Amino acid sequence: MLSTGLKHANRYRRIVTVLARHGFGYILQEVGLFHVLSLPKRLSTNPKDPNYRLIGERIRNVMEELGPTFIKLGQMISTRQDLFPYYIVDEMQKLQDDVPSFEYSEVKKIVEQELQAPIHEAFASFSEEPLAAASIGQVHKAQLPDGTTVAVKVSRPNIKATIEKDLDILHDLTRLLSQRFYWARHYRLEDVADEFAEAIRNEVDYTLELRNTEKMYVNMRKFDRVSIPNVYPLYSTGKMITMSFIDGVKYKHWRDEQGGNHPKLARELADAFLHQVLMDGFFHSDPHPGNLLLTAEDQACLLDFGQVGRLNRSMRNDFINYVIAMTKGDPEEVARMVYNLADVPEDVDSEEFADEVEHLLDKYYQRPFEEVRIGEAINDIFAASQRFQIRIYKEYTLLAKAVITIESIISDLDPELSIVEIAEPYGKLLARERINPKTWSKYWLKEAKQQRDTLLVLPHSLKTALNKVNDDELSIGIRVPKLNIFLNKLDRISNRISFSLTLLAFSIIMVGLIVGSTFGDSSSFLVQLPVIEISFIISFFMFCLIIFSIFRSGRF
């Protein structure tokens, strides 16, 4: 039963129709949604033709046609190369966020409602034509009363309600797919949908983007060639955000039309990104070419901080240790470092995973590591981890995607620059911080507080345990890896032995009865009774009962 089927019936029908039109009728039939199609569409759809060669392209077409929520979902999937196959990820990276703009009358209505003032009073001027339009909102050029030129991003009308409706339906669809298909469970579609729901809800709320932009503006002030727009909180709300206007060219347009070598800008951009990740623990998790402007002053301006990544000090240290292990080429050490970055199943085969890591490292150590795309190397090992059901924490998958994107941009600006070389000083700095007496004193102070709490609780816990021992209530649980497999095999062996003994005993009884009836005293009262028939029936019944019990256990 679909929890939102009646409430969102029209949207359901629209989604199902689009899926069927792009060749996913076989999935709709399997999960029981084929009936939602109208009769003509059912007749024109072949549910048994998945055509896997085009599946990535078809998924992208579905996302584009279904609008903002699904475009964002596809963009998120493009960042999860650790989860999804390359032919889907590659297509999702082609998704464009450029969509038709909405009417200025709607923009004016939203701005006036949010600022509680007529638009001509709040702004000295406000362009009716948008500078850019995306799935969540669109940007207009304006001037504040003091003459400052700004860019105002306004969310689409009813976008929150639209997204919530789609998220409800998406939750139902992923649940149905997970119930029916192994691949849906393998790729953890329900978890991906939950992660996506949290991310897009944050992106729709412009107050979060405002705070993120303010923080990044402060963090990046030390870099002359990398700028962040200044925001204006008095002209910003949950549905609109006002920031300084940056006169520049989007990087993707500059790359396609002009190109060129900018070594100083490339180095500073890489430096700024590494500072975000390794020093601040607060980084732009979606620095794709559409979110980067190049100005006439040979500067780069980062835009759109709806999606950011956060790494605490411990996570930053774990990531540095992971990269260091990769540079050493030690597969066992790399595998151990991966375990610090992930949720690892208890039954993972550590030796086999280390062998897989060694195979991947051999791919990169055929050339100097400085020439290796570190983002590609990280992502390959993350993807291998998925095959072992090792789930990398989302902070690191966001980071891997961001590193790949930044490396690609840096390579365009300066093909000779290696992000590994730039990262080395940061690694040394973090290493010095870890052995700094001040850092150690903070660590031991924190550890002492935790141990103090433990020591305070220990007497009570010990007393409780001793009371249970005195009352014979203490139970001990022992867990032995793969013990169930061993016991299962033991059960099979014992059941086969029981089967053999039962068959032997039945045979002996039958032989004894036959011999007794043949050579026994015919005048005996027992011989005159149908002992053979009765014994045979009883023995056969017991034989069948034992055999049934053995086979029913499933361990024969």
C-alpha positions as CSV (number, residue, x, y, z in Angstrom):
1,M,0.0,0.0,0.0
2,L,1.4,3.4,-1.0
3,S,1.2,5.8,1.9
4,T,1.0,8.9,-0.4
5,G,-0.9,7.3,-3.3
6,L,-4.2,9.2,-2.9
7,K,-2.7,12.4,-1.6
8,H,-0.3,12.8,-4.6
9,A,-2.3,10.7,-7.2
10,N,-1.7,13.2,-10.1
11,R,2.0,13.5,-9.4
12,Y,2.3,9.7,-9.1
13,R,0.7,9.3,-12.5
14,R,3.0,11.9,-14.0
15,I,6.1,10.1,-12.6
16,V,4.9,6.7,-13.7
17,T,4.1,7.9,-17.2
18,V,7.6,9.5,-17.6
19,L,9.2,6.3,-16.4
20,A,7.2,4.2,-18.8
21,R,7.9,6.5,-21.7
22,H,11.7,6.2,-21.1
23,G,11.7,2.4,-21.0
24,F,11.2,1.5,-17.4
25,G,7.9,-0.3,-17.8
26,Y,9.4,-3.5,-16.7
27,I,10.2,-2.0,-13.3
28,L,6.7,-0.6,-12.9
29,Q,5.2,-4.0,-13.7
30,E,7.5,-5.7,-11.1
31,V,6.7,-3.3,-8.3
32,G,3.0,-3.2,-9.1
33,L,2.7,0.4,-10.5
34,F,1.9,-0.5,-14.1
35,H,-1.8,-0.2,-13.4
36,V,-1.3,3.6,-12.7
37,L,-0.8,4.1,-16.5
38,S,-3.8,4.9,-18.6
39,L,-4.9,2.1,-21.0
40,P,-3.4,3.6,-24.2
41,K,0.0,4.1,-22.5
42,R,-0.1,0.5,-21.1
43,L,-0.7,-0.8,-24.6
44,S,2.1,1.3,-26.1
45,T,4.7,0.3,-23.4
46,N,6.7,-2.9,-23.6
47,P,7.4,-3.8,-19.9
48,K,9.9,-6.4,-20.9
49,D,12.4,-4.2,-22.8
50,P,14.9,-2.6,-20.3
51,N,17.6,-2.0,-22.9
52,Y,20.4,-1.8,-20.4
53,R,22.8,-0.2,-22.8
54,L,20.9,3.1,-22.6
55,I,19.8,2.9,-19.0
56,G,22.1,5.8,-17.8
57,E,20.8,8.1,-20.6
58,R,17.2,7.1,-19.9
59,I,17.6,7.8,-16.2
60,R,19.0,11.2,-17.0
61,N,16.1,12.0,-19.3
62,V,13.6,11.0,-16.6
63,M,15.3,13.3,-14.1
64,E,15.3,16.2,-16.5
65,E,11.6,15.8,-17.4
66,L,10.4,15.4,-13.8
67,G,11.8,18.7,-12.7
68,P,13.7,20.3,-9.8
69,T,13.6,17.6,-7.1
70,F,14.7,14.8,-9.5
71,I,17.4,17.0,-11.2
72,K,18.9,17.6,-7.8
73,L,18.6,13.9,-7.0
74,G,20.5,13.1,-10.2
75,Q,23.2,15.7,-9.3
76,M,23.6,14.0,-5.9
77,I,23.9,10.6,-7.5
78,S,26.7,12.0,-9.7
79,T,28.7,12.6,-6.5
80,R,28.3,9.0,-5.3
81,Q,30.8,7.2,-7.5
82,D,31.4,5.0,-4.6
83,L,27.8,3.6,-4.8
84,F,26.7,3.7,-8.4
85,P,28.2,2.3,-11.6
86,Y,30.1,4.7,-13.9
87,Y,27.6,4.6,-16.8
88,I,25.0,6.1,-14.5
89,V,27.3,8.5,-12.7
90,D,28.6,9.8,-16.1
91,E,25.1,10.5,-17.3
92,M,24.1,12.2,-14.1
93,Q,27.1,14.6,-14.4
94,K,25.5,15.8,-17.7
95,L,22.4,17.0,-15.9
96,Q,22.0,20.8,-16.4
97,D,20.5,22.9,-13.7
98,D,19.4,25.5,-16.4
99,V,15.6,25.5,-16.5
100,P,13.1,28.1,-17.8
101,S,12.7,31.2,-15.6
102,F,9.5,32.0,-13.8
103,E,7.6,35.3,-14.3
104,Y,8.8,38.6,-12.7
105,S,5.3,39.0,-11.2
106,E,6.0,36.0,-9.0
107,V,9.5,37.3,-8.1
108,K,8.0,40.6,-7.1
109,K,5.3,38.9,-5.0
110,I,7.8,36.8,-3.1
111,V,10.3,39.6,-2.5
112,E,7.5,41.9,-1.2
113,Q,6.1,39.2,1.1
114,E,9.5,38.4,2.5
115,L,10.7,41.9,3.1
116,Q,7.3,43.3,4.1
117,A,7.8,46.3,1.8
118,P,7.1,47.2,-1.9
119,I,10.0,46.2,-4.1
120,H,10.6,49.7,-5.3
121,E,11.1,50.9,-1.7
122,A,13.4,48.0,-0.7
123,F,15.6,48.4,-3.8
124,A,16.6,51.4,-5.8
125,S,16.3,49.2,-8.9
126,F,15.5,45.6,-9.6
127,S,16.0,44.0,-13.0
128,E,13.0,42.1,-14.4
129,E,15.1,39.8,-16.5
130,P,16.9,37.1,-14.5
131,L,20.7,36.7,-14.8
132,A,20.3,32.9,-14.4
133,A,17.6,30.4,-13.6
134,A,18.1,27.1,-11.8
135,S,15.9,24.3,-10.4
136,I,15.5,25.8,-7.0
137,G,15.5,29.5,-7.8
138,Q,16.7,32.3,-10.0
139,V,19.0,35.3,-9.7
140,H,18.2,39.0,-10.5
141,K,20.5,42.0,-10.6
142,A,19.4,44.9,-8.3
143,Q,20.6,48.0,-6.4
144,L,20.3,48.7,-2.7
145,P,19.1,52.2,-1.7
146,D,22.7,53.2,-1.1
147,G,23.6,52.4,-4.7
148,T,25.4,49.1,-4.0
149,T,24.9,46.6,-6.9
150,V,23.8,43.2,-5.6
151,A,22.5,39.9,-6.9
152,V,19.2,38.6,-5.4
153,K,18.4,34.9,-5.5
154,V,14.7,34.2,-5.2
155,S,13.3,30.7,-4.7
156,R,10.7,29.3,-7.1
157,P,7.0,29.7,-6.1
158,N,5.8,26.8,-3.9
159,I,9.1,25.0,-4.3
160,K,9.1,23.6,-0.8
161,A,5.6,22.1,-1.2
162,T,6.7,20.6,-4.6
163,I,9.8,19.1,-3.2
164,E,8.1,17.7,-0.1
165,K,5.5,16.0,-2.4
166,D,8.2,14.5,-4.5
167,L,10.2,13.4,-1.5
168,D,7.1,11.5,-0.2
169,I,6.7,9.8,-3.5
170,L,10.5,9.1,-3.7
171,H,10.4,7.5,-0.3
172,D,7.6,5.1,-1.4
173,L,9.3,4.2,-4.7
174,T,12.6,3.4,-3.1
175,R,10.9,1.3,-0.5
176,L,9.1,-0.7,-3.3
177,L,12.2,-1.1,-5.3
178,S,14.2,-2.3,-2.2
179,Q,11.5,-4.9,-1.5
180,R,11.5,-6.3,-5.1
181,F,15.1,-5.9,-6.4
182,Y,18.4,-7.0,-5.1
183,W,20.2,-4.2,-6.9
184,A,18.1,-1.6,-5.0
185,R,19.1,-3.1,-1.7
186,H,22.7,-3.4,-2.8
187,Y,22.9,0.3,-3.8
188,R,21.0,1.2,-0.6
189,L,18.5,3.3,-2.4
190,E,16.4,4.0,0.8
191,D,19.5,5.4,2.5
192,V,20.4,7.4,-0.5
193,A,16.9,8.8,-0.6
194,D,17.0,9.8,3.1
195,E,20.4,11.5,2.6
196,F,19.1,13.3,-0.5
197,A,16.0,14.5,1.4
198,E,18.1,16.0,4.1
199,A,20.4,17.7,1.6
200,I,17.7,19.2,-0.6
201,R,15.7,20.5,2.4
202,N,18.8,22.3,3.5
203,E,19.4,23.7,0.0
204,V,15.9,25.1,-0.2
205,D,16.3,27.0,3.0
206,Y,18.3,30.1,2.1
207,T,19.0,31.0,5.7
208,L,21.4,28.0,5.8
209,E,23.1,29.2,2.6
210,L,23.3,32.7,4.1
211,R,25.2,31.4,7.2
212,N,27.4,29.2,5.1
213,T,28.4,32.0,2.8
214,E,29.1,34.3,5.8
215,K,31.4,31.7,7.3
216,M,33.2,31.0,4.0
217,Y,33.6,34.8,3.4
218,V,35.5,35.1,6.7
219,N,37.6,31.9,6.1
220,M,38.7,33.0,2.6
221,R,39.7,36.6,3.3
222,K,43.4,35.7,3.3
223,F,43.4,34.6,-0.3
224,D,43.8,37.5,-2.8
225,R,42.8,35.7,-5.9
226,V,39.8,33.7,-4.5
227,S,36.7,35.7,-3.4
228,I,33.4,34.9,-1.8
229,P,30.3,37.2,-2.3
230,N,29.4,39.3,0.7
231,V,25.8,38.7,1.9
232,Y,23.3,41.2,3.2
233,P,21.2,39.6,6.1
234,L,18.7,42.5,6.2
235,Y,17.7,41.7,2.6
236,S,17.8,38.0,3.0
237,T,15.2,35.4,4.3
238,G,14.4,31.7,3.9
239,K,13.1,32.4,0.4
240,M,15.6,35.0,-0.9
241,I,19.2,35.8,-0.4
242,T,21.0,39.0,-1.4
243,M,24.7,39.1,-2.0
244,S,27.3,41.4,-3.6
245,F,27.2,41.3,-7.4
246,I,30.3,39.8,-9.0
247,D,31.0,40.8,-12.6
248,G,32.6,37.8,-14.2
249,V,32.3,34.9,-16.6
250,K,31.1,31.5,-15.5
251,Y,34.1,29.1,-15.6
252,K,32.4,26.6,-17.9
253,H,31.8,29.4,-20.5
254,W,35.4,30.7,-20.2
255,R,36.7,27.2,-20.6
256,D,34.7,26.5,-23.7
257,E,35.3,29.9,-25.4
258,Q,38.7,31.2,-24.2
259,G,40.7,28.8,-22.1
260,G,44.3,29.7,-21.2
261,N,47.0,29.1,-18.7
262,H,46.7,30.8,-15.3
263,P,49.3,29.2,-13.0
264,K,49.0,31.7,-10.2
265,L,45.2,31.5,-10.1
266,A,45.4,27.7,-10.3
267,R,47.8,27.4,-7.3
268,E,45.8,29.8,-5.2
269,L,42.5,28.1,-6.0
270,A,44.0,24.7,-5.0
271,D,45.6,26.3,-1.9
272,A,42.2,27.8,-0.9
273,F,40.4,24.5,-1.3
274,L,43.0,22.6,0.8
275,H,42.8,25.3,3.4
276,Q,39.0,24.8,3.6
277,V,39.3,21.0,3.9
278,L,42.4,20.5,6.1
279,M,42.5,23.7,8.2
280,D,38.9,24.9,8.5
281,G,37.1,21.6,8.1
282,F,34.5,23.5,6.2
283,F,34.5,23.2,2.4
284,H,32.5,23.9,-0.7
285,S,31.2,20.4,-1.6
286,D,29.9,21.3,-5.0
287,P,32.6,23.5,-6.7
288,H,31.5,22.5,-10.3
289,P,32.2,24.9,-13.2
290,G,28.8,26.5,-13.0
291,N,29.5,27.7,-9.4
292,L,32.8,29.4,-10.3
293,L,33.2,32.8,-11.8
294,L,36.4,34.2,-13.4
295,T,36.8,38.0,-13.3
296,A,38.9,40.4,-15.3
297,E,41.3,40.8,-12.4
298,D,42.3,37.1,-12.8
299,Q,40.3,36.2,-9.7
300,A,38.1,33.2,-9.0
301,C,34.8,33.7,-7.2
302,L,33.0,30.7,-5.6
303,L,29.2,30.8,-5.6
304,D,26.3,28.8,-4.1
305,F,27.0,27.5,-0.7
306,G,23.8,25.5,-0.3
307,Q,25.9,22.4,-0.1
308,V,28.9,22.4,2.2
309,G,31.0,19.6,3.8
310,R,32.2,19.5,7.4
311,L,35.1,17.6,8.9
312,N,36.0,17.8,12.5
313,R,39.7,17.6,13.6
314,S,39.6,13.8,14.0
315,M,38.1,13.3,10.6
316,R,40.7,15.6,9.0
317,N,43.5,13.6,10.6
318,D,42.0,10.3,9.4
319,F,41.8,11.7,5.9
320,I,45.4,12.9,6.0
321,N,46.5,9.5,7.3
322,Y,44.6,7.8,4.5
323,V,46.3,10.0,1.8
324,I,49.7,9.4,3.4
325,A,49.1,5.6,3.3
326,M,48.2,5.9,-0.4
327,T,51.4,7.8,-1.2
328,K,53.4,5.0,0.6
329,G,51.7,2.4,-1.5
330,D,51.0,0.1,1.5
331,P,47.7,-1.8,0.7
332,E,47.3,-3.1,4.3
333,E,47.8,0.3,5.7
334,V,45.4,1.9,3.2
335,A,42.8,-0.7,4.0
336,R,43.1,0.0,7.7
337,M,42.8,3.7,7.0
338,V,39.6,3.1,5.0
339,Y,38.1,1.4,8.0
340,N,38.5,4.8,9.9
341,L,36.5,6.5,7.2
342,A,33.6,4.1,7.0
343,D,30.9,1.9,8.5
344,V,32.5,-1.5,8.2
345,P,30.5,-4.8,8.4
346,E,31.6,-7.3,11.0
347,D,32.1,-10.1,8.4
348,V,34.3,-8.1,5.9
349,D,37.1,-10.1,4.5
350,S,40.1,-7.9,5.4
351,E,42.6,-9.9,3.4
352,E,40.6,-9.9,0.3
353,F,39.9,-6.2,0.6
354,A,43.6,-5.5,1.0
355,D,44.3,-7.5,-2.2
356,E,41.7,-5.4,-4.0
357,V,43.4,-2.2,-2.7
358,E,46.8,-3.5,-3.8
359,H,45.5,-4.2,-7.3
360,L,44.2,-0.6,-7.5
361,L,47.4,0.9,-6.1
362,D,49.5,-0.9,-8.8
363,K,47.4,1.0,-11.3
364,Y,48.8,4.3,-10.0
365,Y,52.3,3.3,-9.0
366,Q,53.3,2.8,-12.6
367,R,53.9,6.5,-12.7
368,P,55.0,9.2,-10.2
369,F,52.3,9.8,-7.6
370,E,52.6,13.6,-8.2
371,E,51.2,12.9,-11.7
372,V,48.3,11.0,-10.3
373,R,44.8,12.5,-10.0
374,I,44.5,12.1,-6.2
375,G,40.7,12.5,-6.4
376,E,40.5,9.6,-9.0
377,A,42.7,7.4,-6.8
378,I,40.6,8.1,-3.7
379,N,37.3,7.5,-5.5
380,D,38.5,4.2,-7.1
381,I,39.2,2.8,-3.6
382,F,35.9,4.2,-2.3
383,A,34.1,2.4,-5.1
384,A,36.0,-0.8,-4.3
385,S,34.9,-0.4,-0.7
386,Q,31.2,-0.5,-1.8
387,R,31.7,-3.9,-3.4
388,F,32.7,-5.2,0.1
389,Q,29.6,-3.5,1.6
390,I,32.0,-1.0,3.4
391,R,29.9,2.2,3.5
392,I,32.1,5.4,3.4
393,Y,30.7,8.2,5.5
394,K,29.0,10.8,3.4
395,E,31.4,13.6,4.4
396,Y,34.3,11.8,2.7
397,T,32.3,11.0,-0.4
398,L,31.4,14.7,-0.7
399,L,35.1,15.5,-0.3
400,A,36.1,12.9,-2.9
401,K,33.7,14.5,-5.4
402,A,34.9,18.0,-4.6
403,V,38.6,16.9,-5.0
404,I,37.9,15.4,-8.4
405,T,36.1,18.6,-9.5
406,I,38.8,21.0,-8.2
407,E,41.6,18.9,-9.8
408,S,39.8,19.1,-13.2
409,I,39.6,22.9,-12.9
410,I,43.2,23.2,-11.8
411,S,44.3,21.0,-14.6
412,D,42.6,23.4,-17.1
413,L,44.2,26.4,-15.5
414,D,47.7,24.9,-15.2
415,P,48.3,21.4,-16.5
416,E,51.7,21.2,-14.7
417,L,50.3,21.7,-11.2
418,S,49.8,18.8,-8.9
419,I,47.4,19.1,-5.9
420,V,49.5,16.4,-4.1
421,E,52.5,18.8,-4.1
422,I,50.4,21.6,-2.7
423,A,48.8,19.3,0.0
424,E,52.2,18.2,1.3
425,P,52.8,21.4,3.5
426,Y,49.3,21.1,5.0
427,G,50.0,17.5,5.9
428,K,53.3,18.5,7.6
429,L,51.5,21.3,9.4
430,L,48.8,18.9,10.7
431,A,51.5,16.5,11.8
432,R,53.3,19.2,13.7
433,E,50.0,20.2,15.3
434,R,49.5,16.6,16.5
435,I,52.8,16.6,18.4
436,N,52.5,20.1,19.6
437,P,52.5,20.1,23.5
438,K,49.5,22.5,23.5
439,T,47.6,20.1,21.3
440,W,48.6,17.1,23.5
441,S,47.6,19.0,26.7
442,K,44.1,19.7,25.2
443,Y,43.8,16.0,24.2
444,W,44.8,14.7,27.6
445,L,42.6,17.2,29.4
446,K,39.7,16.0,27.3
447,E,40.6,12.4,27.9
448,A,41.0,13.0,31.6
449,K,37.5,14.4,31.8
450,Q,36.1,11.3,30.0
451,Q,38.0,9.0,32.3
452,R,36.8,10.9,35.3
453,D,33.2,10.3,34.2
454,T,34.0,6.6,33.7
455,L,35.6,6.3,37.1
456,L,32.6,8.0,38.8
457,V,30.2,5.5,37.2
458,L,32.4,2.4,37.7
459,P,31.6,1.7,41.4
460,H,27.9,1.7,40.7
461,S,28.3,-0.5,37.6
462,L,30.6,-2.9,39.5
463,K,28.2,-3.1,42.5
464,T,25.3,-3.9,40.0
465,A,27.4,-6.7,38.4
466,L,28.3,-8.2,41.7
467,N,24.7,-8.2,42.8
468,K,23.8,-10.1,39.7
469,V,26.5,-12.7,40.3
470,N,25.3,-13.2,43.9
471,D,21.7,-13.6,42.6
472,D,22.8,-16.0,39.8
473,E,21.5,-13.6,37.2
474,L,24.7,-12.9,35.3
475,S,24.8,-14.1,31.8
476,I,27.8,-14.3,29.5
477,G,27.5,-14.0,25.7
478,I,30.3,-15.2,23.5
479,R,30.5,-14.3,19.8
480,V,32.8,-16.3,17.5
481,P,33.1,-15.1,13.9
482,K,31.6,-17.5,11.4
483,L,30.5,-19.8,14.2
484,N,27.0,-20.1,12.7
485,I,28.5,-21.5,9.5
486,F,30.5,-24.1,11.4
487,L,27.4,-25.1,13.5
488,N,25.3,-25.3,10.3
489,K,27.8,-27.7,8.7
490,L,27.9,-29.7,12.0
491,D,24.1,-30.0,11.9
492,R,24.3,-31.3,8.3
493,I,26.8,-33.9,9.2
494,S,24.9,-35.1,12.3
495,N,21.6,-35.2,10.3
496,R,23.2,-37.4,7.6
497,I,24.6,-39.7,10.3
498,S,21.1,-39.9,11.9
499,F,19.6,-40.7,8.5
500,S,22.1,-43.5,7.9
501,L,21.6,-45.0,11.4
502,T,17.8,-44.8,11.1
503,L,17.9,-46.5,7.7
504,L,20.2,-49.2,9.1
505,A,18.0,-49.8,12.1
506,F,14.9,-50.0,10.0
507,S,16.6,-52.5,7.7
508,I,17.7,-54.6,10.7
509,I,14.2,-54.6,12.1
510,M,12.8,-55.7,8.8
511,V,15.3,-58.5,8.4
512,G,14.6,-59.7,12.0
513,L,10.9,-59.8,11.4
514,I,11.3,-61.7,8.2
515,V,13.7,-64.2,9.7
516,G,11.4,-64.7,12.8
517,S,8.4,-65.3,10.6
518,T,10.2,-67.8,8.5
519,F,11.9,-70.0,11.1
520,G,9.8,-69.3,14.2
521,D,7.3,-71.6,15.8
522,S,4.1,-71.3,13.8
523,S,2.0,-72.3,16.8
524,S,3.2,-69.3,18.7
525,F,0.6,-66.8,19.5
526,L,2.8,-63.9,18.4
527,V,3.5,-65.5,15.0
528,Q,-0.2,-65.8,14.4
529,L,-0.7,-62.1,14.9
530,P,0.1,-59.8,11.9
531,V,3.3,-58.6,13.6
532,I,5.2,-58.0,10.4
533,E,2.5,-55.7,9.0
534,I,2.1,-53.8,12.3
535,S,5.8,-53.5,12.9
536,F,6.4,-52.4,9.3
537,I,3.7,-49.7,9.5
538,I,5.0,-48.3,12.8
539,S,8.7,-48.5,11.8
540,F,7.9,-46.9,8.4
541,F,5.9,-44.1,10.1
542,M,8.8,-43.4,12.5
543,F,11.3,-43.6,9.6
544,C,9.3,-41.0,7.6
545,L,8.9,-38.8,10.7
546,I,12.7,-38.7,11.3
547,I,13.4,-38.1,7.6
548,F,10.8,-35.3,7.4
549,S,12.3,-33.6,10.5
550,I,15.8,-33.7,9.0
551,F,14.8,-32.3,5.6
552,R,12.6,-29.7,7.2
553,S,15.5,-28.3,9.1
554,G,17.1,-27.5,5.8
555,R,20.5,-28.9,7.0
556,F,21.0,-32.1,5.1
